[in-house]
Amino acid sequence: MFSNKDIEMRSIFVINCIKDRNLRVSNGELLLEEIEESAHNKILTKMPFQKLLALFIVGHIHITTPLIEKCKKFGVALIVVKPNWRPVFYWSDSAEANYLLRIKQYKFDADDISLARNIITNKICNQKILLDKTRRKDILTLNAINCCIRCLELINTTANYKELLGIEGLVAKQFFCAYFQDYNWKARLPRTKCDYINTILDIGYSILFNYVECFLRMFGFDLYRGIFHRQWFKRKSLVCDIMEPFRCIIDNATRAALNRNQFTEKDFNFSKGEFLLKHERSSYYTKVFFDELIYYKNSIFMYVRNYYRCFMRESVPENYPKFEI
């Protein structure tokens, strides 16, 4: 598994290949080039494999056999995702044999909500930070901030899963009402596409979900074994868990884009009761969220790495990582 030296000395390399590009090995180095009509392709960058921890390829790419061999030799995780960050191909030699991690996952008591409390506490703390950053003193914002404070105190004493669910839902309701109050906010209704802001959040959360999934795969987690979200058929409950503290990234990016008129209701078609993003605007929305997540890529990776280490050591909940936006 990855050592401290790997984290310090090696990079997570993200390649945006929405345009037609080619990856190959040249003189023992990774070579990225843009495919052109002329005989010679334009070289964009070179990087030694010793400096790579993971290689994220977004979009369409040509990959050669020597490239895969080099990734295997130097232990570079290779992840190919669609422009919406949905994984298409994943390979990591180090994660395949991590059966000890999965044994610990299966042995973890489903009624133990100590780690779930950590995750929801972290999520609420970040929601409060976003509300504080607005510097608004209206009733909705002040009520939402006070709700966060009260619920953070309640979480420390609750030992009931349903109570924890209720606390998370109460804070979320107050948070969204205050944070998006300038945009005729009604309610958070996932996957219903009932209004354009809910649709934007669904797009952003989907990209975040896929991004977090890639990092969890690097360590060999069973993605379907969660600690807060319960097991459902084909639901990657652990990904749903780990993305919770990072939802604030999407919330913040969405509100900022709305304030700058980068995202508007005109970008959507309304059909059969649903707001659907126009095809010609999809790449732009993806890029906005893509750029925001790339900015936090090291923070997300370090969170997952530290979570993995704490879980393997069966550390006390207080030692588990926290993310602050």
Secondary structure, DSSP 8 states (H G I E B T S, - for coil): ---HHHHHH-EEEEEEEEEEEEEEEETTEEEEEE--SSSS-EEEEEEEGGGEEEEEEEEEEEE-HHHHHHHHHHT-EEEEE-TT--EEEEE-TTTTT-HHHHHHHHHS-TT--HHHHHHHHHHHHHHHHHHHHHT--SHHHHHHHHHHHHHHHHHTT---HHHHHHHHHHHHHHHHHHHTGGGT-----TT---SHHHHHHHHHHHHHHHHHHHHHHTTT--TT--SSS---TT--HHHHHHTGGGHHHHHHHHHHHHHTTSS-GGGEEEETTEEEE-HHHHHHHHHHHHHHHHHTHHHHHHHHHHHHHHHHHT--GGGS-----
